[in-house]
Amino acid sequence: MGQCHLRGICELPAELDVQVMIWLTRLNNRPLVVNSELIKFIENAPDTVITLVSGEKIVVLETAEEVMSRVVDYRRRLRAPRLVIPPEESPGDQLDKSEEPEIPEKPEEPSEIEG
């Protein structure tokens, strides 16, 4: 797998789909994943430099606007309402309730003959 550092940076293979952080690219074209919660600020000078809350700096190929867009998308995914998928109905549940068969009425019993 990849190598992760305690400061919020992970170097992972590109085929690994990580939904909890944002994918970025180092200047040497190696992909890395950054915990967006640890980004302190982003500079364009002339390369994009990300400074983490730990003080560590990361230089990436993406523009500051691209990094911010990925952070916003990541946070939207975190706050998105979760869809509840109901369990599948059994075939019997799919019948229209209005088409229920009629139950014949119970025949009347003969009354006692008065005598």
Buried (B, 14 or more C-beta within 10 A) or exposed (E): EEEBEEBBBBBBEEEEEEEEBBBBBBEEEEBBBBBBEBBEEBEEEEEBBBBBEEEBEBBBEBEBEBBBEBBEEBEEEEEEEEEEEEEEEEEEEEEEEEEEEEEEEEEEEEEEEEE
